[in-house]
């Protein structure tokens, strides 16, 4: 509950040692600190853009290559057809 209340009071006790950013939760700080690392291990198979986190790659693919994904669903499970009466 104290974390929830802190969000309304703008209390951000977790500070990044490499920049002025502050965070409400420790896990948010850790995720942010990983961004300071130069490693970008996740790469897009469509355009070779690289990302630091898997969720950023997933968001990129959905927003930039969604049309291509719809056209390339050969291996996808077939959808059931809607019944017509």
Helices and strands as residue ranges (DSSP letters): H 2-8, E 14-15, E 22-23, H 26-36, E 42-43, E 50-51, H 54-64, H 66-71
